[in-house]
Amino acid sequence: VSYSFARGRTVQYSVIDTRGRARRTVDIEVSGSPMMHDFSLTDKYVVIYDLPVTFDAAQALPVNMPRWLSAPARLVMQSLVGRVRVPGPINARMNRDPKHSDRMPYAWNPNYPARIGVMPREGDNKDIRWFDIEPCYVYHPLNAYSEMRDGAEVLVLDVVRYARMFDRDRRGPGEAPPMLDRWTVNLATGAVTTECRDDRPQEFPRINEAVLGGRHRYGYTIGASFQGAQPGLYKHDYATGSRQVAALDPALSLGEMSFVPNPAGRAEDDGILMGYAYHRDRDEGQLVLLDAQTLESVATVHLPQRVPMGFHGNWAPAG
């Protein structure tokens, strides 16, 4: 799912085949011009997060524009963006202007309705259903799946939720702690229930990709150092409701981990968690490998130089 202020009131859902070609694209109507960082897939549905971080015309205008001109220009942009498509030449000019390229053009919008869109994976804009939720922001979902309960189909969404984003802190995301939530949507009645599964700051949720879109038992997150909270690595067991914490060196800062399954394994958590880390006391980069079942160290590769923290990597076996 891709977004752009130039698309008017639409985001685009694309299906890419194994050769990297777009098999189909669908324009989905939304309420304005939201920043849509991620989406979820189940075996049956694509889930859209239409949340109140939207394009801010004031931040997109050149910083050296005279005040007498910036006010009317901002009003014109606000009246157009999120309603009509922006012409290509104007869009291209805004995207390459170095004078304001470092300014975040999206901001918290308290007047924008927060909602979840649910559409069949092979559906179209006319097939999407919208469900209202409390205002918040989601960068990264853990997983999503649907199942039958008491004769009704429900959609389960495990996400990392921020109470708000890019409100006072325009560079973000330091205004609210990221918490692990479970949202349950009754597709028959339209009711949405929310549950905070862990209120300790955490981000970069991962699962065994083999169960993506289906019911999962385990999830892994990185503890975030928010307002004095200690970073770490958490393993969440959704069957028992328990949480396991890795015993790591306090001087070690972890990046996002990737789950590497054991080719001969049968259990969902049989594999290795692998990711880059930085040891502050040693000023050393490391590649850390942990047992995904016990969170105990399997191996550490000491790197000759620090590797900058990245994210969103996946494991691909050779061949």
C-alpha positions as CSV (number, residue, x, y, z in Angstrom):
1,V,0.0,0.0,0.0
2,S,1.5,3.3,-1.1
3,Y,0.5,6.9,-0.3
4,S,1.3,10.4,-1.6
5,F,-0.2,13.8,-1.1
6,A,-0.4,14.1,-4.9
7,R,-3.0,11.3,-5.2
8,G,-5.9,13.3,-3.7
9,R,-8.2,11.2,-1.4
10,T,-6.7,7.9,-2.4
11,V,-4.0,5.4,-1.5
12,Q,-2.9,2.6,-3.8
13,Y,-3.0,-1.1,-3.1
14,S,-0.6,-3.1,-5.4
15,V,-0.2,-6.8,-5.8
16,I,3.4,-7.8,-6.9
17,D,4.1,-11.2,-8.4
18,T,7.1,-13.3,-7.8
19,R,8.9,-11.7,-10.7
20,G,8.6,-8.2,-9.2
21,R,5.8,-7.1,-11.6
22,A,2.6,-5.4,-10.5
23,R,-0.2,-7.9,-11.1
24,R,-2.9,-5.4,-10.2
25,T,-3.3,-2.0,-8.6
26,V,-6.4,-0.6,-6.8
27,D,-7.1,3.0,-5.8
28,I,-8.7,3.1,-2.3
29,E,-10.6,6.2,-1.2
30,V,-9.6,7.6,2.2
31,S,-10.6,10.7,4.1
32,G,-7.8,12.9,3.1
33,S,-4.0,12.6,2.7
34,P,-2.7,10.3,5.5
35,M,0.8,9.0,6.1
36,M,0.3,5.3,5.8
37,H,3.5,3.6,6.9
38,D,2.3,0.0,6.8
39,F,-0.6,-2.4,6.4
40,S,-1.6,-5.9,7.3
41,L,-2.5,-9.0,5.4
42,T,-4.5,-12.0,6.4
43,D,-5.2,-15.1,4.4
44,K,-8.4,-13.4,3.2
45,Y,-8.0,-9.6,3.7
46,V,-5.8,-6.6,3.3
47,V,-6.1,-4.2,6.3
48,I,-5.6,-0.4,5.8
49,Y,-4.7,1.9,8.7
50,D,-6.2,5.3,7.9
51,L,-5.0,7.3,10.9
52,P,-4.7,11.0,11.9
53,V,-1.2,11.9,10.7
54,T,-1.8,13.8,7.5
55,F,-0.1,16.1,5.0
56,D,0.6,19.5,6.4
57,A,0.8,22.2,3.7
58,A,2.6,24.7,5.9
59,Q,5.6,22.4,6.3
60,A,5.8,21.7,2.6
61,L,6.1,25.3,1.6
62,P,9.6,26.7,0.9
63,V,11.1,28.2,4.1
64,N,12.2,31.4,2.3
65,M,8.7,32.2,0.9
66,P,7.6,35.7,2.0
67,R,5.0,35.7,4.8
68,W,2.5,37.7,2.7
69,L,2.6,34.9,0.1
70,S,2.9,31.9,2.3
71,A,-0.5,32.4,4.0
72,P,-2.6,32.3,0.8
73,A,-0.4,29.6,-0.7
74,R,-1.0,27.5,2.4
75,L,-4.7,28.0,2.2
76,V,-4.7,27.0,-1.5
77,M,-2.7,23.9,-0.8
78,Q,-4.9,22.9,2.1
79,S,-7.9,23.2,0.0
80,L,-6.5,21.0,-2.7
81,V,-4.3,18.4,-1.0
82,G,-6.3,15.3,0.1
83,R,-9.1,16.3,-2.3
84,V,-7.7,16.3,-5.8
85,R,-4.6,14.9,-7.5
86,V,-1.7,17.3,-7.6
87,P,-0.4,17.9,-11.2
88,G,2.8,16.0,-12.0
89,P,5.1,19.0,-12.5
90,I,4.1,20.6,-9.2
91,N,4.5,17.3,-7.4
92,A,8.0,16.7,-8.9
93,R,9.1,20.3,-8.0
94,M,8.1,19.9,-4.4
95,N,9.8,16.5,-4.0
96,R,13.2,17.8,-5.2
97,D,13.4,21.2,-3.7
98,P,16.4,21.1,-1.3
99,K,15.3,24.1,0.7
100,H,12.7,22.2,2.5
101,S,13.5,18.5,1.9
102,D,14.5,18.0,5.5
103,R,11.2,19.3,6.9
104,M,8.6,16.7,7.9
105,P,5.5,17.5,5.8
106,Y,3.1,15.4,7.9
107,A,1.6,16.2,11.3
108,W,-0.9,15.0,13.9
109,N,-4.4,16.1,12.8
110,P,-7.0,16.0,15.6
111,N,-9.8,16.6,13.2
112,Y,-9.0,13.5,11.0
113,P,-11.1,10.4,11.8
114,A,-9.1,7.3,12.8
115,R,-10.3,4.1,11.2
116,I,-9.4,0.6,9.9
117,G,-10.3,-0.5,6.4
118,V,-10.8,-4.2,5.6
119,M,-10.9,-5.4,2.0
120,P,-10.8,-8.8,0.4
121,R,-7.3,-9.4,-1.0
122,E,-8.8,-9.7,-4.5
123,G,-11.3,-7.0,-3.9
124,D,-11.8,-3.4,-5.1
125,N,-12.6,0.0,-3.5
126,K,-16.3,-0.8,-3.5
127,D,-15.6,-3.9,-1.3
128,I,-13.8,-2.1,1.5
129,R,-15.4,-1.8,4.9
130,W,-14.4,0.9,7.4
131,F,-14.4,0.6,11.2
132,D,-13.9,3.6,13.5
133,I,-11.3,3.5,16.3
134,E,-9.8,5.8,18.9
135,P,-7.3,8.3,17.5
136,C,-3.7,6.9,17.5
137,Y,-0.9,6.0,15.1
138,V,0.6,2.7,14.0
139,Y,3.9,2.3,12.3
140,H,4.3,-1.4,12.5
141,P,1.8,-4.3,12.9
142,L,2.9,-7.6,14.3
143,N,0.4,-9.8,12.4
144,A,-3.2,-10.1,11.6
145,Y,-5.6,-13.0,11.1
146,S,-9.3,-13.8,10.9
147,E,-11.2,-16.7,12.6
148,M,-14.7,-17.7,13.5
149,R,-16.0,-17.1,17.0
150,D,-19.5,-18.0,18.1
151,G,-20.7,-18.1,14.5
152,A,-19.2,-14.7,13.7
153,E,-16.0,-13.9,11.7
154,V,-13.6,-11.7,13.7
155,L,-10.4,-10.0,12.6
156,V,-7.5,-10.0,15.1
157,L,-4.8,-7.2,14.7
158,D,-1.7,-7.1,16.8
159,V,0.0,-3.7,16.5
160,V,2.4,-1.4,18.1
161,R,0.3,1.7,18.9
162,Y,1.3,5.3,19.6
163,A,-1.3,7.6,21.3
164,R,-0.2,10.4,19.0
165,M,2.6,11.2,16.5
166,F,4.2,14.4,15.1
167,D,2.1,16.7,17.3
168,R,4.5,18.8,19.3
169,D,7.6,16.9,18.3
170,R,7.6,17.2,14.5
171,R,10.6,15.0,14.1
172,G,9.1,12.2,16.2
173,P,8.5,9.6,17.4
174,G,9.2,10.8,21.0
175,E,5.8,12.1,22.2
176,A,4.1,8.9,23.4
177,P,5.5,5.4,24.3
178,P,4.9,2.7,21.7
179,M,2.7,-0.1,23.3
180,L,1.7,-3.5,22.1
181,D,-2.0,-3.7,21.5
182,R,-4.5,-6.3,20.3
183,W,-7.5,-5.0,18.3
184,T,-10.4,-7.4,17.6
185,V,-12.9,-6.4,14.9
186,N,-16.3,-8.3,14.7
187,L,-16.9,-8.3,11.0
188,A,-20.6,-9.2,11.6
189,T,-21.5,-6.5,14.1
190,G,-18.8,-3.9,13.3
191,A,-17.7,-3.7,17.0
192,V,-14.0,-3.0,17.7
193,T,-12.4,-3.9,21.0
194,T,-8.9,-2.9,22.0
195,E,-6.6,-4.4,24.6
196,C,-3.2,-3.3,25.6
197,R,-1.1,-6.5,25.8
198,D,2.0,-4.7,27.1
199,D,2.4,-1.1,28.1
200,R,6.2,-1.1,28.2
201,P,7.8,0.8,25.4
202,Q,8.6,-1.4,22.4
203,E,8.8,-1.5,18.7
204,F,9.8,-3.4,15.6
205,P,7.5,-6.4,16.1
206,R,8.4,-9.6,14.3
207,I,7.0,-13.2,13.9
208,N,8.0,-16.4,12.2
209,E,7.0,-15.3,8.6
210,A,5.7,-18.8,8.0
211,V,2.5,-17.9,9.9
212,L,2.1,-14.4,8.4
213,G,-1.6,-13.8,7.8
214,G,-2.6,-16.8,10.0
215,R,-3.0,-17.3,13.7
216,H,0.3,-16.9,15.5
217,R,1.3,-17.8,19.0
218,Y,4.6,-15.9,19.4
219,G,5.7,-12.4,18.7
220,Y,9.1,-10.6,19.3
221,T,9.6,-6.9,19.9
222,I,12.6,-4.6,20.8
223,G,12.3,-2.7,24.0
224,A,12.4,1.1,23.3
225,S,14.4,3.5,25.4
226,F,11.6,5.9,26.0
227,Q,11.8,8.3,29.0
228,G,14.3,6.1,30.9
229,A,12.9,2.7,30.0
230,Q,15.5,0.1,29.5
231,P,15.9,-1.3,26.0
232,G,15.8,-5.1,25.5
233,L,14.3,-8.0,23.6
234,Y,10.8,-9.4,24.4
235,K,9.1,-12.6,23.4
236,H,5.3,-12.6,23.8
237,D,3.3,-15.8,24.1
238,Y,-0.3,-15.1,23.0
239,A,-1.5,-18.5,24.2
240,T,-0.5,-18.0,27.8
241,G,-0.3,-14.2,27.9
242,S,3.3,-14.4,29.3
243,R,6.3,-12.4,28.3
244,Q,9.9,-13.4,28.3
245,V,12.8,-11.0,28.5
246,A,16.2,-11.7,27.0
247,A,19.2,-11.4,29.4
248,L,21.3,-9.0,27.4
249,D,24.3,-6.8,28.3
250,P,22.8,-3.4,29.4
251,A,25.3,-1.6,27.1
252,L,24.0,-3.4,24.0
253,S,21.5,-1.6,21.8
254,L,19.6,-3.9,19.4
255,G,18.2,-3.1,16.0
256,E,15.3,-4.9,14.5
257,M,15.6,-8.7,14.6
258,S,14.8,-11.2,11.8
259,F,13.4,-14.6,12.5
260,V,15.4,-17.4,10.8
261,P,13.4,-20.7,10.9
262,N,15.0,-24.0,11.6
263,P,14.5,-25.9,8.3
264,A,14.0,-29.1,10.2
265,G,11.9,-27.5,13.0
266,R,8.2,-28.0,13.6
267,A,7.5,-25.6,16.4
268,E,6.5,-22.0,15.5
269,D,9.4,-20.6,17.6
270,D,12.0,-23.1,16.5
271,G,14.6,-20.8,14.9
272,I,17.2,-18.0,15.4
273,L,16.7,-14.3,16.0
274,M,19.3,-12.4,14.1
275,G,20.1,-8.7,14.0
276,Y,22.7,-6.0,14.3
277,A,23.5,-4.4,17.6
278,Y,25.8,-1.8,19.0
279,H,27.9,-2.1,22.2
280,R,28.2,1.4,23.6
281,D,31.0,0.6,26.1
282,R,33.2,-1.1,23.5
283,D,32.1,1.2,20.6
284,E,31.6,-2.0,18.6
285,G,29.2,-3.3,16.1
286,Q,27.9,-6.9,16.5
287,L,25.8,-9.4,14.7
288,V,23.7,-11.1,17.4
289,L,22.2,-14.5,17.1
290,L,19.7,-15.7,19.8
291,D,17.7,-18.9,20.2
292,A,14.1,-17.9,19.4
293,Q,12.8,-20.4,21.9
294,T,14.9,-19.5,25.0
295,L,16.3,-16.1,24.0
296,E,19.8,-17.4,25.0
297,S,22.8,-16.4,23.0
298,V,23.8,-18.7,20.2
299,A,26.7,-16.7,18.7
300,T,28.0,-13.1,18.4
301,V,29.9,-11.9,15.4
302,H,32.2,-9.0,16.5
303,L,32.4,-6.6,13.5
304,P,35.5,-4.5,12.7
305,Q,33.3,-1.3,12.6
306,R,29.9,-0.1,13.7
307,V,27.0,-0.9,11.3
308,P,24.4,1.9,11.5
309,M,21.1,0.8,12.9
310,G,18.8,-0.3,10.1
311,F,15.4,-1.9,10.0
312,H,13.0,-4.0,8.0
313,G,15.4,-6.8,6.9
314,N,14.3,-10.3,6.1
315,W,16.1,-13.6,5.9
316,A,16.2,-15.4,2.6
317,P,17.9,-18.8,2.4
318,A,20.4,-19.4,-0.3
319,G,18.9,-20.9,-3.5
